[in-house]
Amino acid sequence: MSLLLVTYDLTMPEDNYSKLHDEVDSYSNVRLSETSYAIITDKSPSKVCGELKRYIDANDKIFVINLKRPFDGYGSELVNDWLKKTMTY
């Protein structure tokens, strides 16, 4: 299994992206910020990106990136603990 960062920049009102959010929520995930998630999957970044691109507009941006240690973060202790348990080297 891999830990991937999914981050996006959306141009339309948030309610137009419910299918995108549902797709992200279909993975075991943790929300890092308003538009960034860490997800656990056995799929490649390009596969996940291709699946998520179906739910965004042409003016939107989306990136899917492998996450590996080391890392650092300042925020929710629950998020940091989840990442520490999940992220590999």
N, C-alpha and C positions, 0 to 999 in steps of 0.2 A: 504494500500500500504506500501511496505517496501523499505528502502534504503539499497542497497547492494554494497559492495566493490567487484569489479572484478579485480584481479591482476594476471598477468601471466609472465612466463619466457619461451621464445620461442627459439628453437635451429636452425631453418632453416631461410633462408633469409626472410625478412619481406613480400615480395610480395607473398609468399606461403600461407599467412594467410588472404587473402581478405575475405573469407567466415566468418572467426572468427570476423573480424572487422565489417562486414555487420551485423552479428547477434548482436554484442554489440550495434551497432548504431540503431538497431530496437527498443531499449528501450530509454526512455527519459534518458539522461545521461550527465555527465560532465567528462571531462578528467582531472585526477588528476596529472598524470605523463605519461611518454612515454608508460608504460604498466599497468597503473592503471586507472580504471574508477569507478565512483559512478553511479549506475543505479536505476531507480524507477521501481518497479514491484510488482505484487501480487503473484509471484511465490516464492517458498522456495529457499534457497541457493543450496540445493542438486538438485533441478529441473533445475535451471539455469546452475549449473556446468555440469550436465549431458548433457544439450543441447549444451553447448560450447565445451565440450570434443570431440564432433564429428568432430571438425575442427582443432584439434591439433594432433601432433605426439606423439608417446609413450615416447619420451625423454623430452617432454615439461612438464611444470608445470602450474597449474591453481588453484586459490583459490577464493571462493566466500564467503564473510563474511558479517553478519549483521552490519550495521552502526547505532549507536545511540549516542545521546549526553551523556556526554560532548565530545567535540572535540576541537582541535586547529590545525591551519595550517598556514603556511607561503608560500605565493605564490600569484597567481592572485586574485585580489579583486572580480572579477566576480565569480570565483569558490567558494571563501569563502562565498559570498552572497548567491549563489545557495544552498550551503550546509546548511547555516543558515535557509533558507526558507523551506528546504526539510526535514532536519533531525529532528527526534523526540527523546523523552527521553525514 
